[in-house]
């Protein structure tokens, strides 16, 4: 077939396809129709050039004489001839008229929005639409090869874009162009010639769905970010909301990007606060998991697509786990208009000290108080808040989880709250059983009253500090620390068990053998793990034999002394900042550091029991003992004599009672005074008490 004869049909067919465009309901978007029109017009011109009379037998040459002549013509002369052809040729003039028609202009279309928002130059836009067209219709690669006078399909080049879009004199896209910055397109080849005028480019296909669909489509192709709406319930941080909204509104009007660091633990409501800010500003919020982005081989490309989507959709962007993205990546990423960085602790600018792309502000999302917990619960569930919700240091996300099981009752809510707060308990803590109640605890009246004061403080802490406003006087810490001091066996651990049970707390004993380490810094690390795990957990933290950890500081005579003092100083600081309930038990109070003792809120002394208390202990241990069939296991015992003559502690009385039971069982008899006195003699001898012959004999 004669190529010249085929030209009119081809051009006319392309012109019909490139009508008003997809935005007006046609089969194809305007930018793609424009590419076809410009390619069709260029085809007419090249066929006109190639059909001009040439030299004899030049078709036998690999490079023809006519081609050499055309290349050696001044570019301005060749361009002028091309423009003249477009005016003189009827078919080319018709295509030119279509290109000038408003229906085929890019302004106001999705492509126009892309170019204006990402600040693409004319050269950027021209090269991008050619690359996008080849991605949308692979057959156009053959057309581009034809236009470049190649024997195979080809990627569009900056030179081809300049010729099709009349870009003479405009610089071609380079390494710093918006196309590369926003990952819209990139050279098909690497190396020093990647940005040459003859180098082919390829488009990021993830943008195509938005460019090929209707006006209502979003720009979320190829991204992982999810749209986040403000959660139901009250605004928990109104001051921070007002501050961020005002800053972002003022700077946004000036066209300055804003970066807000939201520092707080997981579940503290950082993303919710960002969503509330976005709602106040009349925009949407997109949340991206930075951990997933950082794990990808194309992390920079993936992160850039997330920011690109935020810009194109006018959204705010929150990077969850922002600390996972390395500083080197932050420095090469473009800035979004409004970015939130969700991090556990405040940090320097993620891009480093020299990163000045955005106006930066840091906001702490600390724990919420009792009134806020109650307000949030009221918004999420019917009925009054259960005790764990009101009194435990739950975060907003945890309250939302607990509210979901509210129909199951307060008991189930409490168990859910307990599981949420106890997750991740370290191996350095050992749980203790809670078998005792206040009735089982035998102490002097003064010690018992002091313990009741401690219980009342913990029980009413939320009311006094939050509802009454006395938290203003506890700036260093809201917790309660108590010292139980007294000889071994006087009920210190048992008192902790009773206290924990009465308050509805779990009891965990700190494994001091695992905490204290000879390696520098390890003891502090272990203590930090313990305190962080129990900061909000519904537990009573028991440091038994506390003098091993909280001993006195010494004069520094060598490096060992210096580091030992550092450990003690660290312990003092952690205890002062601790917001939970900690009990320290020791039988050597004098060995404790005086500065540490001063920081304790309660110091409760445990003295050995007096005869009336010992009698009650003996009765509790043996008086009601019965076997499985309900038969009494003790004969008549002289309780007053046992209490008067056996100077034992509570732990010693329990041990003697158990030993007496074994003696009686070995004889097949019930427990008598003889068994009790024999067991008591062994117990006293264990304690180094000399028992003279006949001293503890039955009467």
C-alpha positions as CSV (number, residue, x, y, z in Angstrom):
1,X,0.0,0.0,0.0
2,X,1.2,3.5,-0.8
3,X,2.0,5.2,2.6
4,X,0.9,8.6,1.3
5,X,-2.5,7.2,0.4
6,X,-3.0,5.7,3.8
7,X,-2.1,8.9,5.6
8,X,-5.5,10.7,5.3
9,X,-7.5,7.8,6.7
10,X,-5.1,7.4,9.6
11,X,-5.1,11.1,10.5
12,X,-8.9,11.4,10.2
13,X,-9.4,8.3,12.4
14,X,-7.1,9.8,15.1
15,X,-8.9,13.1,14.9
16,X,-12.2,11.5,15.5
17,X,-10.9,9.7,18.6
18,X,-9.5,12.9,20.0
19,X,-12.8,14.8,20.5
20,X,-13.9,16.5,23.7
21,X,-12.3,13.9,25.9
22,X,-13.1,11.7,28.8
23,X,-14.0,14.5,31.2
24,X,-17.0,15.1,29.0
25,X,-18.1,11.5,28.9
26,X,-16.1,10.3,25.8
27,X,-14.2,7.1,25.6
28,X,-10.8,8.6,26.3
29,X,-9.4,11.4,28.5
30,X,-8.4,14.7,26.8
31,X,-4.7,14.4,27.5
32,X,-4.5,11.0,25.8
33,X,-6.6,12.3,22.8
34,X,-4.2,15.2,22.6
35,X,-1.2,12.9,22.4
36,X,-2.9,11.0,19.5
37,X,-3.6,14.2,17.7
38,X,-0.1,15.6,18.1
39,X,1.4,12.3,17.0
40,X,-1.0,12.2,14.0
41,X,0.0,15.7,13.0
42,X,3.7,14.8,13.3
43,X,3.2,11.7,11.3
44,X,1.8,13.8,8.4
45,X,4.9,16.1,8.5
46,X,7.4,13.2,8.6
47,X,5.7,11.5,5.7
48,X,5.7,14.7,3.8
49,X,9.5,15.0,4.5
50,X,10.2,11.4,3.7
51,X,8.3,11.6,0.4
52,X,10.3,14.5,-1.0
53,X,12.4,13.7,-4.1
54,X,15.8,12.4,-3.1
55,X,18.9,11.1,-4.6
56,X,19.1,8.2,-7.0
57,X,19.5,4.8,-5.4
58,X,19.7,6.3,-1.9
59,X,17.4,3.6,-0.6
60,X,20.3,1.3,-0.8
61,X,22.2,3.3,1.8
62,X,21.9,2.6,5.6
63,X,22.0,6.4,6.1
64,X,20.5,8.2,3.1
65,X,21.7,11.4,1.5
66,X,18.4,13.0,2.1
67,X,18.5,12.2,5.8
68,X,22.0,13.7,6.1
69,X,20.8,16.9,4.3
70,X,17.8,17.2,6.7
71,X,20.0,16.8,9.8
72,X,22.4,19.5,8.5
73,X,19.7,22.0,8.0
74,X,19.5,24.7,10.6
75,X,17.0,23.6,13.2
76,X,15.2,26.9,13.0
77,X,14.7,26.4,9.3
78,X,13.4,22.9,9.7
79,X,11.0,24.0,12.5
80,X,9.7,26.9,10.4
81,X,9.1,24.5,7.5
82,X,7.2,22.2,9.8
83,X,5.0,25.1,11.1
84,X,4.3,26.2,7.5
85,X,3.3,22.6,6.6
86,X,0.8,22.5,9.5
87,X,-0.8,25.7,8.1
88,X,-0.8,24.6,4.4
89,X,-1.7,21.0,4.7
90,X,-5.5,20.6,5.0
91,X,-5.3,17.5,7.2
92,X,-2.6,19.0,9.5
93,X,-4.5,22.3,9.7
94,X,-7.6,20.4,10.8
95,X,-5.7,18.6,13.6
96,X,-4.2,22.0,14.6
97,X,-7.7,23.4,14.9
98,X,-8.7,20.5,17.1
99,X,-5.7,21.1,19.3
100,X,-6.6,24.7,19.8
101,X,-10.2,23.9,20.7
102,X,-11.1,24.4,24.4
103,X,-12.3,20.9,24.6
104,X,-8.8,19.5,24.1
105,X,-6.9,21.9,26.5
106,X,-5.4,20.3,29.6
107,X,-6.3,23.2,31.8
108,X,-9.0,22.4,34.4
109,X,-8.7,18.6,33.8
110,X,-7.2,16.0,36.1
111,X,-3.9,16.3,34.2
112,X,-4.1,20.1,34.8
113,X,-4.6,19.5,38.5
114,X,-1.6,17.2,38.6
115,X,0.6,19.6,36.8
116,X,-0.4,22.6,38.8
117,X,-0.3,20.9,42.2
118,X,3.1,19.2,41.7
119,X,4.5,22.3,39.8
120,X,5.3,20.6,36.6
121,X,6.9,22.7,33.8
122,X,5.6,22.5,30.3
123,X,8.5,20.2,29.4
124,X,7.7,18.0,32.4
125,X,4.0,17.8,31.5
126,X,4.7,17.1,27.8
127,X,7.2,14.3,28.5
128,X,4.9,12.8,31.2
129,X,1.8,12.6,29.0
130,X,3.8,10.8,26.3
131,X,5.1,8.3,28.9
132,X,1.7,7.9,30.5
133,X,0.1,7.4,27.0
134,X,2.6,4.6,26.2
135,X,1.7,3.0,29.6
136,X,-2.0,3.4,28.9
137,X,-1.8,2.1,25.3
138,X,1.3,0.1,24.6
139,X,0.7,0.3,20.9
140,X,1.7,4.0,21.1
141,X,5.3,2.8,21.7
142,X,5.4,1.6,18.1
143,X,4.1,5.1,17.0
144,X,6.9,6.7,19.1
145,X,9.4,4.4,17.4
146,X,8.0,5.5,14.0
147,X,8.2,9.2,15.0
148,X,11.8,8.7,16.1
149,X,12.7,6.9,12.8
150,X,13.6,3.7,14.6
151,X,13.0,0.1,13.6
152,X,11.3,-0.9,16.8
153,X,8.9,0.4,19.5
154,X,10.5,3.1,21.7
155,X,9.9,5.0,24.9
156,X,9.2,8.7,24.5
157,X,12.2,11.0,24.7
158,X,12.5,14.7,25.8
159,X,13.4,15.5,22.1
160,X,10.2,13.9,20.9
161,X,8.2,15.7,23.6
162,X,9.7,19.0,22.5
163,X,8.9,18.4,18.8
164,X,5.3,17.3,19.5
165,X,4.5,20.1,22.0
166,X,6.4,23.0,20.4
167,X,8.9,23.3,23.3
168,X,11.8,24.8,21.4
169,X,14.3,26.4,23.8
170,X,12.8,25.0,27.1
171,X,15.1,22.8,29.2
172,X,14.5,19.1,29.2
173,X,13.6,17.4,32.5
174,X,16.7,16.6,34.6
175,X,17.6,14.8,37.8
176,X,16.0,17.6,39.8
177,X,12.8,17.9,37.8
178,X,9.4,17.5,39.4
179,X,8.9,14.3,37.4
180,X,11.8,12.7,39.2
181,X,11.1,14.3,42.6
182,X,7.5,13.1,42.6
183,X,8.3,9.7,41.0
184,X,5.9,10.5,38.1
185,X,8.4,9.3,35.4
186,X,12.0,8.3,35.2
187,X,14.6,7.5,32.5
188,X,14.3,4.0,31.2
189,X,18.1,3.5,31.4
190,X,20.7,4.3,34.0
191,X,24.1,5.9,33.6
192,X,25.5,9.2,32.4
193,X,23.2,9.4,29.4
194,X,20.0,8.8,31.4
195,X,18.9,12.4,31.0
196,X,20.0,13.0,27.5
197,X,17.5,14.4,25.0
198,X,17.4,11.1,23.2
199,X,16.9,9.0,26.4
200,X,13.6,7.2,26.7
201,X,11.3,7.8,29.8
202,X,8.7,5.6,31.5
203,X,5.8,6.8,33.6
204,X,4.8,5.6,37.0
205,X,1.7,3.5,36.2
206,X,0.2,3.9,39.6
207,X,-1.1,7.4,38.6
208,X,-2.8,6.1,35.5
209,X,-6.1,5.0,37.1
210,X,-6.7,8.5,38.3
211,X,-5.9,10.0,34.9
212,X,-7.9,7.5,32.9
213,X,-11.1,7.6,35.1
214,X,-13.7,10.3,35.7
215,X,-13.4,13.4,37.9
216,X,-14.6,11.7,41.1
217,X,-11.7,9.2,41.2
218,X,-9.0,9.6,43.8
219,X,-5.2,9.5,43.5
220,X,-4.7,6.5,45.8
221,X,-3.3,4.2,43.2
222,X,-0.2,2.3,44.4
223,X,-0.3,3.6,48.0
224,X,-1.1,1.9,51.3
225,X,-2.4,4.9,53.3
226,X,-5.9,4.7,54.7
227,X,-8.3,7.5,55.2
228,X,-9.0,8.1,58.9
229,X,-12.1,9.8,60.2
230,X,-12.3,11.4,63.7
231,X,-13.4,8.8,66.2
232,X,-16.7,9.3,68.1
233,X,-16.4,10.8,71.5
234,X,-15.2,14.1,73.1
235,X,-12.1,16.0,72.2
236,X,-9.6,14.9,74.8
237,X,-6.9,17.5,74.1
238,X,-8.7,20.7,73.2
239,X,-5.7,23.0,73.9
240,X,-3.5,21.0,71.5
241,X,-6.3,20.8,68.9
242,X,-6.6,24.6,69.0
243,X,-2.9,25.2,68.8
244,X,-2.3,22.9,65.9
245,X,-5.3,24.0,63.9
246,X,-4.4,27.7,64.3
247,X,-0.8,27.1,63.3
248,X,-1.6,24.9,60.3
249,X,-4.4,27.3,59.2
250,X,-2.1,30.4,59.2
251,X,0.9,28.8,57.6
252,X,-1.2,26.9,55.1
253,X,-2.7,30.1,53.8
254,X,0.9,31.3,53.3
255,X,1.7,28.1,51.3
256,X,4.2,26.9,54.0
257,X,4.4,23.2,54.8
258,X,3.8,22.3,58.4
259,X,5.2,19.3,60.3
260,X,3.6,18.4,63.7
261,X,5.3,15.8,65.9
262,X,2.8,13.9,68.1
263,X,4.8,12.2,70.8
264,X,3.1,9.6,73.0
265,X,2.8,5.9,73.5
266,X,0.7,3.6,71.4
267,X,-3.0,4.1,72.0
268,X,-2.6,7.6,73.4
269,X,-4.8,9.1,70.7
270,X,-2.2,10.6,68.4
271,X,-3.9,9.6,65.1
272,X,-7.3,10.7,66.6
273,X,-5.9,14.1,67.4
274,X,-4.6,14.4,63.8
275,X,-8.0,13.4,62.4
276,X,-9.7,16.1,64.6
277,X,-7.3,18.7,63.3
278,X,-7.9,17.7,59.7
279,X,-11.7,17.9,60.3
280,X,-11.4,21.4,61.7
281,X,-9.4,22.4,58.7
282,X,-12.0,20.9,56.3
283,X,-9.6,18.2,54.9
284,X,-9.2,14.5,55.2
285,X,-6.5,12.6,57.0
286,X,-4.5,9.7,55.5
287,X,-2.6,7.5,57.8
288,X,0.5,5.6,56.6
289,X,2.4,2.9,58.5
290,X,6.0,4.0,58.2
291,X,7.3,0.6,59.4
292,X,5.8,-1.1,56.3
293,X,7.2,1.6,54.1
294,X,10.7,1.4,55.6
295,X,10.8,-2.4,55.0
296,X,10.3,-2.1,51.3
297,X,13.1,-2.2,48.8
298,X,11.7,0.9,47.1
299,X,11.1,2.8,50.3
300,X,11.8,6.2,48.8
301,X,9.4,5.7,45.9
302,X,6.7,4.3,48.1
303,X,7.0,7.1,50.6
304,X,7.0,9.7,47.8
305,X,3.8,8.2,46.4
306,X,2.1,8.6,49.8
307,X,3.1,12.3,50.0
308,X,2.1,12.8,46.3
309,X,-1.3,11.4,47.0
310,X,-1.7,13.8,50.0
311,X,-0.8,16.8,47.9
312,X,-3.1,15.8,45.0
313,X,-6.1,15.1,47.2
314,X,-5.4,18.0,49.6
315,X,-5.1,15.7,52.6
316,X,-3.1,15.8,55.7
317,X,-0.7,12.9,56.2
318,X,0.1,11.1,59.4
319,X,3.1,8.8,59.5
320,X,2.5,6.2,62.2
321,X,5.7,4.8,63.7
322,X,7.5,7.7,62.0
323,X,10.7,6.7,63.9
324,X,11.0,3.7,61.6
325,X,12.0,5.8,58.6
326,X,15.7,6.6,58.5
327,X,16.9,10.2,58.5
328,X,18.5,9.7,55.1
329,X,15.2,8.9,53.6
330,X,13.5,11.9,55.2
331,X,16.0,14.3,53.6
332,X,15.1,13.3,50.1
333,X,11.4,13.2,50.5
334,X,9.3,16.2,49.3
335,X,7.2,17.9,51.9
336,X,3.4,17.6,52.3
337,X,1.3,20.6,53.2
338,X,0.4,19.2,56.6
339,X,2.4,16.2,58.0
340,X,1.9,14.5,61.4
341,X,4.7,12.4,62.8
342,X,3.4,9.9,65.3
343,X,6.4,8.9,67.5
344,X,6.7,7.4,71.0
345,X,9.1,10.1,72.4
346,X,10.0,13.6,71.1
347,X,12.9,13.6,68.7
348,X,14.9,15.9,66.6
349,X,13.7,16.7,63.0
350,X,13.5,13.3,61.2
351,X,15.6,14.8,58.4
352,X,18.4,15.8,60.7
353,X,19.6,19.2,62.0
354,X,19.8,20.7,58.5
355,X,16.2,19.8,57.5
356,X,14.4,23.1,57.2
357,X,11.7,22.2,54.7
358,X,8.8,22.6,57.1
359,X,7.7,24.6,60.0
360,X,7.9,22.1,62.9
361,X,6.1,21.9,66.2
362,X,6.1,19.1,68.8
363,X,3.0,18.2,70.8
364,X,3.0,15.6,73.7
365,X,0.1,13.3,73.9
366,X,0.4,12.4,77.6
367,X,-1.9,10.2,79.7
368,X,-5.5,11.4,80.1
369,X,-7.0,12.0,83.5
370,X,-9.9,10.4,85.2
371,X,-12.5,13.1,84.0
372,X,-11.5,12.5,80.4
373,X,-11.7,8.7,80.8
374,X,-15.2,9.1,82.2
375,X,-16.3,11.5,79.4
376,X,-14.9,9.2,76.8
377,X,-16.7,6.1,78.3
378,X,-20.0,8.0,78.5
379,X,-19.7,8.8,74.8
380,X,-19.0,5.2,73.9
381,X,-21.2,3.1,76.2
382,X,-24.3,3.4,78.3
383,X,-24.2,3.2,82.1
384,X,-21.6,4.4,84.6
385,X,-17.9,3.6,84.0
386,X,-16.7,0.5,85.7
387,X,-14.0,0.9,88.3
388,X,-11.1,-0.1,86.1
389,X,-12.0,2.5,83.5
390,X,-12.4,5.2,86.1
391,X,-9.3,4.4,88.2
392,X,-6.7,2.7,86.0
393,X,-4.5,4.7,83.6
394,X,-6.2,3.5,80.4
395,X,-5.4,5.2,77.1
396,X,-8.1,6.3,74.7
397,X,-7.6,3.3,72.4
398,X,-7.9,0.9,75.3
399,X,-11.1,2.6,76.5
400,X,-12.6,2.1,73.1
401,X,-11.7,-1.6,73.1
402,X,-13.2,-2.0,76.6
403,X,-16.4,-0.2,75.5
404,X,-17.0,-2.8,72.9
405,X,-17.5,-5.5,75.6
406,X,-19.6,-3.2,77.8
407,X,-22.8,-5.3,77.1
408,X,-21.1,-8.3,78.7
409,X,-20.9,-6.6,82.1
410,X,-18.4,-4.8,84.3
411,X,-16.6,-8.0,85.1
412,X,-15.7,-8.7,81.5
413,X,-14.7,-5.0,81.0
414,X,-12.4,-5.3,83.9
415,X,-10.8,-8.5,82.5
416,X,-10.3,-6.8,79.1
417,X,-8.7,-3.8,80.8
418,X,-6.4,-6.0,82.8
419,X,-5.3,-8.0,79.8
420,X,-4.6,-4.8,77.9
421,X,-2.5,-3.3,80.7
422,X,-0.6,-6.5,81.6
423,X,0.5,-7.3,78.0
424,X,4.3,-7.7,77.8
425,X,5.1,-8.2,81.5
426,X,8.9,-8.9,81.7
427,X,10.4,-12.1,83.1
428,X,11.9,-10.0,85.9
429,X,8.5,-10.0,87.6
430,X,7.0,-13.0,89.4
431,X,3.3,-13.1,90.3
432,X,2.3,-13.9,93.9
433,X,-1.0,-15.5,95.0
434,X,-3.5,-13.5,96.9
435,X,-5.1,-15.9,99.4
436,X,-5.4,-13.5,102.3
437,X,-7.9,-10.9,103.4
438,X,-7.8,-8.3,106.1
439,X,-9.2,-10.8,108.6
440,X,-6.2,-13.0,108.1
441,X,-3.7,-10.2,108.8
442,X,-2.8,-9.9,112.5
443,X,-0.9,-6.7,113.3
444,X,-0.8,-4.1,116.0
445,X,-3.5,-1.5,115.9
446,X,-1.1,1.2,114.8
447,X,0.4,-0.8,112.0
448,X,-3.1,-1.9,110.8
449,X,-4.4,1.7,110.8
450,X,-1.3,2.8,108.8
451,X,-2.0,0.1,106.2
452,X,-5.6,1.3,106.0
453,X,-4.4,4.8,105.2
454,X,-2.2,3.4,102.4
455,X,-5.2,1.5,101.0
456,X,-7.4,4.6,101.1
457,X,-4.8,6.8,99.3
458,X,-4.5,4.3,96.5
459,X,-8.3,3.8,96.3
460,X,-9.1,7.5,96.2
461,X,-6.2,8.7,94.2
462,X,-8.2,9.5,91.0
463,X,-10.8,11.5,93.0
464,X,-8.3,13.6,95.0
465,X,-5.8,14.2,92.3
466,X,-8.1,14.6,89.3
467,X,-11.6,15.5,90.5
468,X,-10.3,17.8,93.3
469,X,-7.4,19.1,91.3
470,X,-4.5,18.2,93.7
471,X,-2.5,16.8,90.8
472,X,-0.9,20.3,90.6
473,X,1.0,19.4,93.8
474,X,2.4,16.1,92.4
475,X,4.3,17.2,89.4
476,X,7.0,14.6,89.7
477,X,4.8,11.6,90.0
478,X,1.2,10.5,90.9
479,X,2.1,7.1,92.3
480,X,2.4,5.7,95.8
481,X,5.6,4.2,97.2
482,X,5.6,2.6,100.6
483,X,8.3,1.0,102.8
484,X,7.4,-2.0,104.9
485,X,10.2,-2.3,107.5
486,X,10.6,-4.9,110.2
487,X,12.1,-8.2,111.1
488,X,11.6,-11.3,109.0
489,X,8.4,-13.0,109.4
490,X,6.4,-10.1,110.8
491,X,3.9,-10.0,107.9
492,X,5.4,-7.6,105.3
493,X,4.8,-9.8,102.3
494,X,1.4,-10.9,103.6
495,X,0.4,-7.3,104.1
496,X,1.3,-6.6,100.5
497,X,-0.9,-9.6,99.4
498,X,-3.8,-8.4,101.5
499,X,-3.4,-4.8,100.2
500,X,-3.3,-6.0,96.5
501,X,-6.4,-8.2,96.9
502,X,-8.3,-5.4,98.7
503,X,-7.5,-3.0,95.9
504,X,-8.2,-5.4,93.1
505,X,-4.6,-5.5,91.9
506,X,-2.2,-8.2,90.9
507,X,0.9,-8.6,93.0
508,X,4.2,-9.0,91.3
509,X,7.5,-9.4,93.1
510,X,10.7,-8.0,91.5
511,X,13.4,-10.6,90.9
512,X,16.3,-8.6,92.4
513,X,18.8,-11.4,91.4
514,X,17.8,-10.7,87.7
515,X,17.6,-7.0,88.1
516,X,21.0,-6.3,89.7
517,X,23.9,-6.9,87.2
518,X,27.6,-6.5,87.5
519,X,27.7,-5.0,84.0
520,X,27.6,-1.2,83.8
521,X,24.2,0.0,82.7
522,X,22.4,-3.3,82.8
523,X,20.8,-2.7,86.2
524,X,19.3,0.6,85.0
525,X,18.1,-1.1,81.8
526,X,16.4,-3.9,83.8
527,X,14.8,-1.4,86.2
528,X,13.5,0.7,83.3
529,X,11.8,-2.5,81.9
530,X,10.2,-3.2,85.2
531,X,8.9,0.4,85.8
532,X,7.7,0.8,82.2
533,X,5.8,-2.5,82.3
534,X,4.1,-1.6,85.6
535,X,3.6,2.1,85.0
536,X,-0.1,1.7,84.1
537,X,-0.7,-2.0,84.9
538,X,-3.1,-2.8,87.7
539,X,-0.4,-4.2,89.9
540,X,1.3,-3.8,93.2
541,X,5.0,-3.9,92.6
542,X,6.9,-5.6,95.5
543,X,10.6,-5.1,96.0
544,X,11.5,-7.7,98.6
545,X,14.8,-7.3,100.5
546,X,14.9,-3.8,99.1
547,X,18.1,-2.8,100.9
548,X,20.0,-4.9,98.2
549,X,18.9,-2.3,95.6
550,X,18.2,0.8,97.5
551,X,21.3,0.9,99.7
552,X,23.2,4.0,100.8
553,X,25.5,5.9,98.4
554,X,29.1,5.7,99.4
555,X,32.2,7.9,99.1
556,X,33.7,7.5,95.6
557,X,37.1,5.8,95.9
558,X,37.1,4.0,92.6
559,X,35.1,3.5,89.4
560,X,33.0,0.8,91.0
561,X,31.8,3.2,93.6
562,X,31.0,5.8,91.0
563,X,28.8,3.5,89.0
564,X,27.2,2.1,92.0
565,X,26.1,5.6,93.0
566,X,24.8,6.2,89.5
567,X,22.6,3.2,89.8
568,X,21.2,4.4,93.1
569,X,20.6,7.8,91.7
570,X,18.8,6.3,88.8
571,X,16.6,4.2,91.1
572,X,15.7,7.2,93.1
573,X,14.6,9.1,90.0
574,X,12.6,6.2,88.7
575,X,10.8,5.7,92.0
576,X,10.0,9.4,92.2
577,X,8.5,9.4,88.7
578,X,6.7,6.1,89.1
579,X,2.9,6.5,88.8
580,X,2.0,3.1,90.1
581,X,1.9,1.4,93.5
582,X,5.3,0.1,94.8
583,X,6.0,-1.5,98.1
584,X,9.5,-2.1,99.4
585,X,10.1,-4.6,102.1
586,X,13.3,-4.7,104.2
587,X,14.5,-5.9,107.6
588,X,17.4,-3.5,107.5
589,X,15.9,0.0,107.3
590,X,19.0,1.6,108.5
591,X,20.9,0.4,105.4
592,X,18.6,2.3,103.0
593,X,19.7,5.6,101.4
594,X,18.4,8.5,103.4
595,X,17.5,10.5,100.3
596,X,15.5,7.5,99.1
597,X,13.6,7.1,102.4
598,X,12.7,10.8,102.2
599,X,11.0,10.3,98.9
600,X,8.7,7.5,100.2
601,X,5.1,8.5,100.9
602,X,4.5,5.8,103.5
603,X,6.9,4.1,105.9
604,X,5.2,1.4,107.9
605,X,6.9,-0.4,110.7
606,X,6.2,-4.1,111.3
607,X,7.2,-5.3,114.8
608,X,7.2,-8.8,116.2
609,X,3.7,-9.7,117.6
610,X,2.9,-9.3,121.2
611,X,1.1,-12.1,123.2
612,X,-2.4,-11.0,122.3
613,X,-1.5,-10.9,118.6
614,X,0.4,-14.3,118.9
615,X,-2.7,-15.9,120.5
616,X,-4.8,-14.7,117.6
617,X,-2.2,-16.1,115.1
618,X,-2.2,-19.5,116.8
619,X,-6.0,-19.6,116.7
620,X,-6.1,-18.6,113.1
621,X,-3.6,-21.3,112.3
622,X,-5.0,-24.3,114.2
623,X,-8.4,-23.6,115.9
624,X,-10.6,-24.4,113.0
625,X,-8.5,-27.0,111.3
626,X,-10.6,-30.0,110.1
627,X,-10.1,-32.9,107.7
628,X,-12.0,-33.6,104.5
629,X,-14.9,-35.2,106.5
630,X,-15.2,-32.2,108.8
631,X,-13.6,-33.8,111.9
632,X,-11.6,-31.4,114.2
633,X,-7.8,-31.9,113.8
634,X,-6.8,-30.4,117.2
635,X,-7.3,-31.3,120.7
636,X,-7.8,-28.7,123.5
637,X,-4.8,-26.4,123.3
638,X,-3.8,-23.8,125.9
639,X,-3.8,-20.8,123.5
640,X,-2.8,-18.3,126.2
641,X,0.3,-20.4,127.1
642,X,1.3,-20.8,123.5
643,X,1.1,-17.1,123.0
644,X,2.9,-16.3,126.3
645,X,5.8,-18.8,126.1
646,X,6.5,-19.1,122.4
647,X,8.1,-15.8,121.2
648,X,7.6,-16.5,117.5
649,X,6.7,-14.2,114.6
650,X,3.7,-14.7,112.5
651,X,5.8,-16.7,109.9
652,X,7.3,-18.8,112.7
653,X,3.8,-19.6,114.1
654,X,2.6,-20.7,110.6
655,X,5.7,-22.9,110.2
656,X,5.3,-24.4,113.6
657,X,1.6,-25.2,113.0
658,X,2.4,-27.0,109.8
659,X,5.2,-29.0,111.4
660,X,2.9,-29.9,114.3
661,X,0.4,-31.2,111.8
662,X,3.0,-33.5,110.2
663,X,4.1,-34.8,113.6
664,X,0.5,-35.6,114.5
665,X,-0.2,-37.3,111.2
666,X,2.9,-39.5,111.6
667,X,1.5,-40.7,114.9
668,X,-2.1,-41.1,113.6
669,X,-3.4,-38.7,116.2
670,X,-4.9,-35.2,116.3
671,X,-2.7,-32.2,116.9
672,X,-2.0,-31.8,120.6
673,X,0.0,-29.4,122.8
674,X,2.9,-31.9,122.7
675,X,3.1,-31.7,118.9
676,X,2.8,-27.9,118.9
677,X,5.5,-27.5,121.5
678,X,7.8,-29.9,119.8
679,X,7.4,-28.1,116.5
680,X,7.8,-24.7,118.2
681,X,11.1,-25.9,119.8
682,X,12.5,-26.8,116.3
683,X,11.4,-23.4,115.0
684,X,13.1,-21.5,117.8
685,X,16.3,-23.5,117.4
686,X,16.3,-22.6,113.7
687,X,16.3,-18.9,114.8
688,X,19.2,-19.5,117.1
689,X,17.2,-19.4,120.3
690,X,18.5,-21.8,123.0
691,X,15.8,-23.9,124.5
692,X,16.7,-25.3,127.9
693,X,15.7,-28.8,128.9
694,X,12.2,-28.8,130.3
695,X,11.4,-25.3,129.1
696,X,8.8,-26.2,126.6
697,X,7.4,-29.4,128.0
698,X,3.7,-30.3,128.2
699,X,2.1,-29.7,131.5
